[in-house]
């Protein structure tokens, strides 16, 4: 009997310790790369705006926590998570097998294919053969960079990596690049609709195992508590129609979630 009582006491102590260790989330720090309109960018007043930003704020509102946004270059996102500089990444981050070895992900946020931008009338096709000898720009740390390094560079394509997408477009406009690779919708709505983008055109969606489409919130490996919390917020956002409203606000009738 005494042994049984001790066992129950030990279990009670463990349960109490677990409750004390559970974190009470009052704020969630999200990293984002504000060079990727309409998903994340800076307004003229310096504030962060975009579909991802609104999604993150909506998730925090449903969870009754404060959202803290931390601008960061995309290639520093995973190292920053590992170093606990922020709690999550909401920055059009695609879920890949390589990334899943380093970090965890929330439930799906949305999906979007990749594409190639080139000058109108250039006749460039988005194939390794057609791009041989050409210079193609990509943002560091993206799936487009991984694809270009693995599939284009060995075929004789000059792949040039940049710290952010704004730098990619600047060199594309100046003629230092023949083409660029990025998210298709980002290209359509964040560049081709601008004055500088009028002279360029988008390719059809690129299909390759190295270019998956699903995006989610990046989380430090093993942080099951935060994952469960974020998944709860995502589910609530879908349930009350917030997600659909935000999707329509930015993309009209385009369905990023079910594509």
Secondary structure by P-SEA (a helix, b strand, c coil): caaaaaaaaaaaaaaaaaaaacccccbbbbbbbccccccbbbccccccccaaaaaaaaaaaaacbbbbbbbbcccaaaaaaaacccccccccccccaaaaaccccccccbbbbbbccccccccccccccccccbbbbbccccaaaaaaacccccccccccccccaaaaaaaaaacccccccccccccccccccccccccccccccccccccccbbbbbbcccaaaaaaaaaaaaaaaaaaaaaaaaaaacccccccccc
